[in-house]
Amino acid sequence: MAELTATAIAASGMKAQSVRLRHISENIANADTPGYRRKLVEFEPQRAHGRDTGAVAAGRSQHDRAALPEIYDPGNPMAGEDGYYLGSNVDLVVEIADSREASRSYEANLKVFEQSRQMSSALLDLIRR
């Protein structure tokens, strides 16, 4: 069975977190877009030969099914006869917290990647001597 290296596992984590950060950025950019539903992404463990490899991948993006808030603004062209229109279900506080978490996870994976690469390089130097 092929085992993944620490660098491959860390790289998969960085790739998955970058997808998550892209979705968070889109959510923040559309926080004031009427009818916009927050995008979510789940991570899926990668398997080989029926076993977890330690690597992850971003799964399909989904839309948050939470109710859209009704906003009263009779002057808005999107408002119905009752003066309400549907806003966005993006909470900027949640998005900022998620962004920080994803950034820190990315940075942690990057450190593992760099340290693993340095150890491999040092080992190769020893072998070549």
Secondary structure, DSSP 8 states (H G I E B T S, - for coil): -----HHHHHHHHHHHHHHHHHHHHHHHHTTTSTT---EEEEEEEEEETTEEEEEEEEEEEEE--S---EEE-TTSTT--TTSEEE-----HHHHHHHHHHHHHHHHHHHHHHHHHHHHHHHHHHHHH-
